């Protein structure tokens, strides 16, 4: 009985080891996955309508793979854009005192382009610490 129990435990251990190794290989193979052209174009349209005085979106467009752009997070397996983390890095709600002039230079303003609708897999959007001049949240959102 003890010998058969060892065989079962060893088999389970090997199965987990193989599955874990395969998973790590798949994830490693997809770390450099490219974004989809439709989503890349949607992000460029979004950038076009944003006023970015600090140049935080300067990386957008310089590289064909939007998964490498600042603030853009893609799914490692599919390459779909799943998050846009565009929070003002000087957001005073982080608990630090920031002179208003420095904070204002990091604001996004302008308008939010409906091209966001082309990001079908987007699950997280953070534009906090921006100043859109009191405009209403767009209906399409």
N, C-alpha and C positions, 0 to 999 in steps of 0.2 A: 504494500500500500504506500509506504514512504517513497519508494522508487518511482511509482506512477505519479505521485504528487509532485516530485521534483521535475518530472518530465513536463507536467502541466504548467508549473510555475515557470520553468525555463522557456517553454513555448510561448507563454503570455509575454514574458520579458522580451524575447526576441521579436515577437510581433509588434510590441510597442516601440522597440528600438528601431525597427525597419520603418514603421509608420512615421515616427518622429523624424527620422533621417530624410524620408521622402518629403515630408512637409517642409522641413528646413530647406531642402534642395529646391522645391517649387517656389518657396518665398524668395530665396536667394536669386533664383533665375528670373524672377519678375520684379526685382527692385528697380530695374532700369526700364520698366514698361513705359511706353509712350502714351500720351493722351490722344484722344480722338480729335480729328480735325474739326468736327462740328463744335466740340467743346472749346477747342483752342480759339476758334473764330468768335464764339460767344464771349469768352474772356476778353478778347481784344476789343470787342464792341463795348463791353462794360468799362474797360479802361478808357476808351475814347470819350465817354460821357462823364468820367470822374475827373475832378480837378485835384491834382496830386502835387501840392507845392513842395513837398519834401523829396519827391522822386522815389517813394517806396515801391512803386510799380515799374521801376526802370528795367527790371529783369524780364518783364512781360513783353514778349515779341523778339527778344534777342536770341532765344533758343527755340527751335521748333517744338520741343517737348515741353508743353505747359506744366507737366508734373514737376519740373525743376524750377518753376517760377516761384518767387517769394509769396508766401501765404497760401499757395495752392497745394492741397493734399489730394493725392489720387489713390484709388484702390490698387494695391500691389498686384492683384491678379488680372483685373479687367482694364486698368488704365483710366477708368472713369473718374472724373472730378467728383469727390465726395465731400470736401470741406473747403471753404474759403475763410482763412483766418487773417482778417484785415483790420483787426483792432488797432486803434491808436496806441503805439507803444508807450506813450507818455500819459495814458489815461489816468486821471487823478484818483479814480476809484480803486487803484492799486494800493492806496494808502500813502502815497508820496505827495509832497507839495511840489507842484510844477508851476513855474511862472507862466502866466496865461499867454504871453507872447510865444514862448517855445512850444506850448501845447497847441496853439492855433496853427503853427507852421506844420504840424503833423496831421491836421484835419484833412479828411477827404471831404469834398463838397461836390456840387454839380447835381447830377441826377443818376438814378439807378436805371440802367438800361434793361428793357424787357428781354434782352438776350439771355438773362439768367434762366428763363424758361427752357432754354436749350440744354441746360445742365440737369438732365433728367435724374441723375443719381445724387445730386447735391443734398446732403443731409444736415449740413451745419454751415451757417453764414454768420460771421461776426464782423460788423462794421462799427462796433461801438467806439465812442470817442470821436466820432465824425460830426460834421456840422453841415447838414443839408438844408439849413435855413428854414426850419419849421415846416418843410413840405410834408404832405401826407404820405403814409406808407403806400406805395403804388398798389393799385387794385390787383394787379397780376400776382402779387405776392400773397 
